[in-house]
Amino acid sequence: MTKITVVGAELSADKKARLEALGEVKYLPSPTDSEALIAAAEGADVLYSDGSCLLESLPKLRNVFVVYPFVELGVFDSEALKANGVTVANSQGGNRASIIEWVMFMVLSLFRGFGPQIRATENIPFAVHESLAGKKVCIVGKGSIGSKIVGPCEAFGMDVRFFERGDDLIAKVSDVDLVINALNCNSTSENLLDEAFFRSLRPGAYFISFARQYTYDLDGLLAATDAGIVAGAAIDCDPEKFGDTTNAFYQKALSNPKFLVTPHVAWSTAQAQANGSEIAVKNIEAFLSGTPQNVLRKR
């Protein structure tokens, strides 16, 4: 009988019933360390993880199909995992709408400066801000989320272009008003947006990122902002723990008053949470039927 271990994930009665129709299911609490997760996965054919301690544990797992209810996990060598009998599938698309909502809120916040005007208690001196209409945007990364950000941007009258693998990055962003980082974590995206990249931007450009810091150099972004090149930024601090404002990454991003910073909340809607678990269960059903889906291939 197929053995399924669910670690740390809270599932509805319906989803539990679907898993239990597939085999023997064991429910365990979220692991406190990698050793606990590896022990939990021992003997399982399928591991449904809440993501805790998962990335560092992957190289030590053997002969198991791994799912989790989120999109990004980090960098790993999928070929090396395959040699150990390990396959990983994510919940691609589950948080897409929620992330895009966060992005557009930040786009409006940066260009229109609405924040200080909301619930103002003192008279506000007359000032004009920038409309989104006609602004040039480069979306770096044309994946599941990046490819869909174009729609709302164009609805506001923005001129959108994409950077894709093989393009001349510096040329792509030389005249844009905004860069949106939608990169996935892999060997080709590591620190792709470095200090030289940020210093190459047109003075006054903005930067938005919901992607992991692995893909960009926060120190380089801070330096380019201090130099008066980047006008401001909006950053969701993934992969730090949801709501955690005490970690070094968040505190460093928060150190510049021109940065709008959130503590890994861009994805946090009830719909994204429900979508993620639904896709994860569907991934298990598809795998056990011989037609795996959403399998990650990284190196």
KEBA-194724 format. One record per residue (C-alpha): residue in one letter; x negated, y, z negated. Coordinates in pm, whole numbers. Layout:
{rest=A	xx=X	yy=Y	zz=Z}
...
***
This chain:
{rest=M	xx=0	yy=0	zz=0}
{rest=T	xx=-117	yy=352	zz=81}
{rest=K	xx=-245	yy=534	zz=-226}
{rest=I	xx=-183	yy=909	zz=-247}
{rest=T	xx=-328	yy=1127	zz=-523}
{rest=V	xx=-185	yy=1474	zz=-581}
{rest=V	xx=-418	yy=1694	zz=-784}
{rest=G	xx=-294	yy=2017	zz=-939}
{rest=A	xx=-25	yy=2091	zz=-681}
{rest=E	xx=332	yy=2160	zz=-788}
{rest=L	xx=572	yy=1993	zz=-546}
{rest=S	xx=948	yy=2006	zz=-515}
{rest=A	xx=1154	yy=1694	zz=-575}
{rest=D	xx=1212	yy=1666	zz=-200}
{rest=K	xx=842	yy=1672	zz=-119}
{rest=K	xx=765	yy=1422	zz=-394}
{rest=A	xx=1030	yy=1190	zz=-251}
{rest=R	xx=877	yy=1219	zz=97}
{rest=L	xx=532	yy=1131	zz=-34}
{rest=E	xx=664	yy=846	zz=-246}
{rest=A	xx=830	yy=702	zz=64}
{rest=L	xx=484	yy=677	zz=218}
{rest=G	xx=309	yy=490	zz=-61}
{rest=E	xx=202	yy=484	zz=-424}
{rest=V	xx=167	yy=841	zz=-552}
{rest=K	xx=-32	yy=953	zz=-856}
{rest=Y	xx=5	yy=1306	zz=-994}
{rest=L	xx=-289	yy=1455	zz=-1184}
{rest=P	xx=-364	yy=1800	zz=-1331}
{rest=S	xx=-592	yy=2048	zz=-1158}
{rest=P	xx=-958	yy=1950	zz=-1209}
{rest=T	xx=-1187	yy=2159	zz=-1426}
{rest=D	xx=-1499	yy=2056	zz=-1237}
{rest=S	xx=-1620	yy=1867	zz=-932}
{rest=E	xx=-1678	yy=1544	zz=-1123}
{rest=A	xx=-1313	yy=1536	zz=-1230}
{rest=L	xx=-1193	yy=1583	zz=-872}
{rest=I	xx=-1423	yy=1312	zz=-737}
{rest=A	xx=-1301	yy=1073	zz=-1005}
{rest=A	xx=-939	yy=1158	zz=-920}
{rest=A	xx=-999	yy=1082	zz=-552}
{rest=E	xx=-1161	yy=744	zz=-621}
{rest=G	xx=-965	yy=469	zz=-447}
{rest=A	xx=-715	yy=708	zz=-287}
{rest=D	xx=-634	yy=695	zz=84}
{rest=V	xx=-497	yy=1050	zz=73}
{rest=L	xx=-592	yy=1339	zz=-155}
{rest=Y	xx=-354	yy=1634	zz=-184}
{rest=S	xx=-563	yy=1902	zz=-357}
{rest=D	xx=-467	yy=2242	zz=-496}
{rest=G	xx=-810	yy=2357	zz=-376}
{rest=S	xx=-979	yy=2367	zz=-717}
{rest=C	xx=-1341	yy=2243	zz=-696}
{rest=L	xx=-1264	yy=2101	zz=-350}
{rest=L	xx=-1531	yy=2261	zz=-131}
{rest=E	xx=-1825	yy=2156	zz=-347}
{rest=S	xx=-1677	yy=1806	zz=-388}
{rest=L	xx=-1626	yy=1726	zz=-18}
{rest=P	xx=-1976	yy=1587	zz=49}
{rest=K	xx=-1933	yy=1340	zz=-240}
{rest=L	xx=-1594	yy=1203	zz=-132}
{rest=R	xx=-1560	yy=877	zz=58}
{rest=N	xx=-1293	yy=730	zz=287}
{rest=V	xx=-1010	yy=969	zz=215}
{rest=F	xx=-784	yy=1207	zz=407}
{rest=V	xx=-782	yy=1546	zz=234}
{rest=V	xx=-510	yy=1811	zz=256}
{rest=Y	xx=-457	yy=2137	zz=73}
{rest=P	xx=-177	yy=2399	zz=99}
{rest=F	xx=-394	yy=2688	zz=215}
{rest=V	xx=-581	yy=2793	zz=529}
{rest=E	xx=-944	yy=2883	zz=459}
{rest=L	xx=-1160	yy=2661	zz=242}
{rest=G	xx=-1514	yy=2765	zz=326}
{rest=V	xx=-1802	yy=2619	zz=522}
{rest=F	xx=-1866	yy=2248	zz=548}
{rest=D	xx=-2003	yy=2002	zz=804}
{rest=S	xx=-1705	yy=1808	zz=935}
{rest=E	xx=-1929	yy=1565	zz=1127}
{rest=A	xx=-2116	yy=1474	zz=808}
{rest=L	xx=-1784	yy=1425	zz=630}
{rest=K	xx=-1660	yy=1207	zz=915}
{rest=A	xx=-1960	yy=981	zz=866}
{rest=N	xx=-1839	yy=933	zz=507}
{rest=G	xx=-1486	yy=857	zz=622}
{rest=V	xx=-1353	yy=1195	zz=513}
{rest=T	xx=-1115	yy=1410	zz=718}
{rest=V	xx=-983	yy=1749	zz=607}
{rest=A	xx=-662	yy=1918	zz=723}
{rest=N	xx=-545	yy=2266	zz=626}
{rest=S	xx=-206	yy=2437	zz=628}
{rest=Q	xx=-272	yy=2656	zz=929}
{rest=G	xx=-12	yy=2925	zz=983}
{rest=G	xx=145	yy=2891	zz=641}
{rest=N	xx=36	yy=3233	zz=517}
{rest=R	xx=20	yy=3409	zz=855}
{rest=A	xx=318	yy=3642	zz=810}
{rest=S	xx=216	yy=3736	zz=455}
{rest=I	xx=-143	yy=3819	zz=555}
{rest=I	xx=-25	yy=4031	zz=847}
{rest=E	xx=208	yy=4224	zz=616}
{rest=W	xx=-88	yy=4301	zz=389}
{rest=V	xx=-296	yy=4411	zz=689}
{rest=M	xx=-32	yy=4651	zz=818}
{rest=F	xx=24	yy=4796	zz=472}
{rest=M	xx=-348	yy=4867	zz=453}
{rest=V	xx=-358	yy=5012	zz=805}
{rest=L	xx=-87	yy=5260	zz=707}
{rest=S	xx=-252	yy=5330	zz=373}
{rest=L	xx=-587	yy=5413	zz=530}
{rest=F	xx=-464	yy=5631	zz=816}
{rest=R	xx=-164	yy=5797	zz=650}
{rest=G	xx=-288	yy=5818	zz=291}
{rest=F	xx=55	yy=5746	zz=147}
{rest=G	xx=-70	yy=5614	zz=-189}
{rest=P	xx=-120	yy=5941	zz=-380}
{rest=Q	xx=206	yy=6081	zz=-236}
{rest=I	xx=428	yy=5805	zz=-375}
{rest=R	xx=607	yy=5908	zz=-696}
{rest=A	xx=407	yy=6230	zz=-702}
{rest=T	xx=464	yy=6432	zz=-1020}
{rest=E	xx=286	yy=6750	zz=-908}
{rest=N	xx=315	yy=6966	zz=-601}
{rest=I	xx=112	yy=6831	zz=-312}
{rest=P	xx=-91	yy=7078	zz=-104}
{rest=F	xx=-18	yy=7067	zz=266}
{rest=A	xx=-238	yy=6820	zz=451}
{rest=V	xx=-210	yy=6624	zz=773}
{rest=H	xx=-313	yy=6264	zz=822}
{rest=E	xx=-362	yy=6045	zz=1126}
{rest=S	xx=-82	yy=5867	zz=1311}
{rest=L	xx=-145	yy=5510	zz=1423}
{rest=A	xx=-29	yy=5594	zz=1775}
{rest=G	xx=-317	yy=5583	zz=2021}
{rest=K	xx=-573	yy=5450	zz=1772}
{rest=K	xx=-816	yy=5190	zz=1906}
{rest=V	xx=-839	yy=4863	zz=1714}
{rest=C	xx=-1078	yy=4572	zz=1748}
{rest=I	xx=-966	yy=4248	zz=1589}
{rest=V	xx=-1272	yy=4031	zz=1525}
{rest=G	xx=-1153	yy=3672	zz=1555}
{rest=K	xx=-863	yy=3547	zz=1767}
{rest=G	xx=-744	yy=3258	zz=1554}
{rest=S	xx=-409	yy=3174	zz=1399}
{rest=I	xx=-378	yy=3509	zz=1219}
{rest=G	xx=-594	yy=3740	zz=1429}
{rest=S	xx=-405	yy=3657	zz=1746}
{rest=K	xx=-75	yy=3761	zz=1584}
{rest=I	xx=-188	yy=4092	zz=1433}
{rest=V	xx=-182	yy=4242	zz=1780}
{rest=G	xx=202	yy=4249	zz=1787}
{rest=P	xx=267	yy=4486	zz=1495}
{rest=C	xx=-35	yy=4700	zz=1588}
{rest=E	xx=101	yy=4751	zz=1938}
{rest=A	xx=446	yy=4820	zz=1794}
{rest=F	xx=289	yy=5124	zz=1623}
{rest=G	xx=135	yy=5232	zz=1956}
{rest=M	xx=-219	yy=5116	zz=1881}
{rest=D	xx=-460	yy=5009	zz=2156}
{rest=V	xx=-580	yy=4659	zz=2061}
{rest=R	xx=-876	yy=4456	zz=2180}
{rest=F	xx=-1032	yy=4133	zz=2054}
{rest=F	xx=-1386	yy=4021	zz=1987}
{rest=E	xx=-1432	yy=3656	zz=2074}
{rest=R	xx=-1732	yy=3428	zz=2066}
{rest=G	xx=-1972	yy=3522	zz=2345}
{rest=D	xx=-1870	yy=3889	zz=2362}
{rest=D	xx=-2110	yy=4174	zz=2294}
{rest=L	xx=-1994	yy=4267	zz=1944}
{rest=I	xx=-2157	yy=4609	zz=1926}
{rest=A	xx=-2019	yy=4709	zz=2265}
{rest=K	xx=-1669	yy=4592	zz=2167}
{rest=V	xx=-1652	yy=4819	zz=1863}
{rest=S	xx=-1850	yy=5119	zz=1983}
{rest=D	xx=-1548	yy=5350	zz=2020}
{rest=V	xx=-1281	yy=5197	zz=1795}
{rest=D	xx=-1101	yy=5366	zz=1508}
{rest=L	xx=-1043	yy=5043	zz=1318}
{rest=V	xx=-1201	yy=4697	zz=1286}
{rest=I	xx=-993	yy=4413	zz=1144}
{rest=N	xx=-1194	yy=4112	zz=1030}
{rest=A	xx=-1002	yy=3791	zz=1100}
{rest=L	xx=-1300	yy=3556	zz=1121}
{rest=N	xx=-1296	yy=3195	zz=1005}
{rest=C	xx=-1589	yy=3063	zz=803}
{rest=N	xx=-1827	yy=2858	zz=1019}
{rest=S	xx=-2194	yy=2854	zz=1114}
{rest=T	xx=-2150	yy=3121	zz=1383}
{rest=S	xx=-1961	yy=3369	zz=1166}
{rest=E	xx=-2202	yy=3381	zz=871}
{rest=N	xx=-2278	yy=3749	zz=797}
{rest=L	xx=-2179	yy=3835	zz=1156}
{rest=L	xx=-2061	yy=4177	zz=1042}
{rest=D	xx=-2388	yy=4295	zz=889}
{rest=E	xx=-2522	yy=4639	zz=800}
{rest=A	xx=-2640	yy=4699	zz=1158}
{rest=F	xx=-2284	yy=4627	zz=1274}
{rest=F	xx=-2129	yy=4874	zz=1030}
{rest=R	xx=-2385	yy=5142	zz=1114}
{rest=S	xx=-2304	yy=5097	zz=1485}
{rest=L	xx=-1941	yy=5199	zz=1434}
{rest=R	xx=-1809	yy=5535	zz=1548}
{rest=P	xx=-1824	yy=5780	zz=1255}
{rest=G	xx=-1484	yy=5790	zz=1090}
{rest=A	xx=-1387	yy=5430	zz=1167}
{rest=Y	xx=-1209	yy=5212	zz=912}
{rest=F	xx=-1263	yy=4845	zz=824}
{rest=I	xx=-1009	yy=4592	zz=699}
{rest=S	xx=-1085	yy=4237	zz=589}
{rest=F	xx=-878	yy=3954	zz=447}
{rest=A	xx=-1152	yy=3706	zz=548}
{rest=R	xx=-1416	yy=3576	zz=312}
{rest=Q	xx=-1725	yy=3778	zz=227}
{rest=Y	xx=-1923	yy=3500	zz=397}
{rest=T	xx=-1838	yy=3670	zz=727}
{rest=Y	xx=-1949	yy=4023	zz=639}
{rest=D	xx=-2211	yy=4207	zz=437}
{rest=L	xx=-2041	yy=4402	zz=159}
{rest=D	xx=-2365	yy=4580	zz=69}
{rest=G	xx=-2405	yy=4682	zz=433}
{rest=L	xx=-2047	yy=4809	zz=442}
{rest=L	xx=-2105	yy=5010	zz=126}
{rest=A	xx=-2427	yy=5157	zz=269}
{rest=A	xx=-2257	yy=5256	zz=596}
{rest=T	xx=-1975	yy=5418	zz=399}
{rest=D	xx=-2216	yy=5609	zz=176}
{rest=A	xx=-2393	yy=5724	zz=494}
{rest=G	xx=-2068	yy=5879	zz=618}
{rest=I	xx=-2020	yy=5637	zz=906}
{rest=V	xx=-1736	yy=5419	zz=779}
{rest=A	xx=-1451	yy=5638	zz=654}
{rest=G	xx=-1300	yy=5374	zz=429}
{rest=A	xx=-1209	yy=5009	zz=397}
{rest=A	xx=-942	yy=4771	zz=269}
{rest=I	xx=-1054	yy=4437	zz=128}
{rest=D	xx=-867	yy=4141	zz=-17}
{rest=C	xx=-1120	yy=3959	zz=-234}
{rest=D	xx=-1094	yy=3601	zz=-106}
{rest=P	xx=-1202	yy=3344	zz=-235}
{rest=E	xx=-1199	yy=3482	zz=-589}
{rest=K	xx=-927	yy=3355	zz=-819}
{rest=F	xx=-587	yy=3515	zz=-761}
{rest=G	xx=-554	yy=3834	zz=-963}
{rest=D	xx=-908	yy=3825	zz=-1102}
{rest=T	xx=-1047	yy=4178	zz=-1118}
{rest=T	xx=-1347	yy=4091	zz=-1338}
{rest=N	xx=-1564	yy=3906	zz=-1083}
{rest=A	xx=-1874	yy=4071	zz=-935}
{rest=F	xx=-1738	yy=4076	zz=-578}
{rest=Y	xx=-1424	yy=4267	zz=-676}
{rest=Q	xx=-1613	yy=4507	zz=-899}
{rest=K	xx=-1868	yy=4584	zz=-626}
{rest=A	xx=-1594	yy=4650	zz=-369}
{rest=L	xx=-1409	yy=4864	zz=-624}
{rest=S	xx=-1720	yy=5075	zz=-686}
{rest=N	xx=-1657	yy=5287	zz=-375}
{rest=P	xx=-1353	yy=5517	zz=-414}
{rest=K	xx=-1293	yy=5500	zz=-38}
{rest=F	xx=-1216	yy=5128	zz=-58}
{rest=L	xx=-867	yy=4989	zz=-114}
{rest=V	xx=-923	yy=4660	zz=-297}
{rest=T	xx=-686	yy=4379	zz=-393}
{rest=P	xx=-771	yy=4066	zz=-596}
{rest=H	xx=-693	yy=3787	zz=-345}
{rest=V	xx=-322	yy=3868	zz=-321}
{rest=A	xx=-275	yy=3915	zz=55}
{rest=W	xx=-122	yy=3569	zz=95}
{rest=S	xx=93	yy=3576	zz=-219}
{rest=T	xx=456	yy=3539	zz=-117}
{rest=A	xx=708	yy=3270	zz=-204}
{rest=Q	xx=738	yy=3198	zz=166}
{rest=A	xx=364	yy=3141	zz=212}
{rest=Q	xx=355	yy=2913	zz=-90}
{rest=A	xx=649	yy=2708	zz=39}
{rest=N	xx=506	yy=2697	zz=392}
{rest=G	xx=168	yy=2578	zz=268}
{rest=S	xx=305	yy=2282	zz=74}
{rest=E	xx=543	yy=2189	zz=355}
{rest=I	xx=262	yy=2184	zz=611}
{rest=A	xx=40	yy=1984	zz=374}
{rest=V	xx=307	yy=1716	zz=334}
{rest=K	xx=366	yy=1712	zz=710}
{rest=N	xx=-10	yy=1669	zz=757}
{rest=I	xx=2	yy=1357	zz=540}
{rest=E	xx=304	yy=1221	zz=726}
{rest=A	xx=136	yy=1284	zz=1061}
{rest=F	xx=-193	yy=1126	zz=950}
{rest=L	xx=-27	yy=811	zz=824}
{rest=S	xx=174	yy=783	zz=1145}
{rest=G	xx=-151	yy=790	zz=1345}
{rest=T	xx=-115	yy=1142	zz=1485}
{rest=P	xx=-321	yy=1369	zz=1256}
{rest=Q	xx=-266	yy=1743	zz=1282}
{rest=N	xx=-439	yy=2060	zz=1160}
{rest=V	xx=-768	yy=1872	zz=1122}
{rest=L	xx=-1057	yy=2109	zz=1053}
{rest=R	xx=-1372	yy=2084	zz=1261}
{rest=K	xx=-1655	yy=2289	zz=1115}
{rest=R	xx=-2031	yy=2289	zz=1110}
***
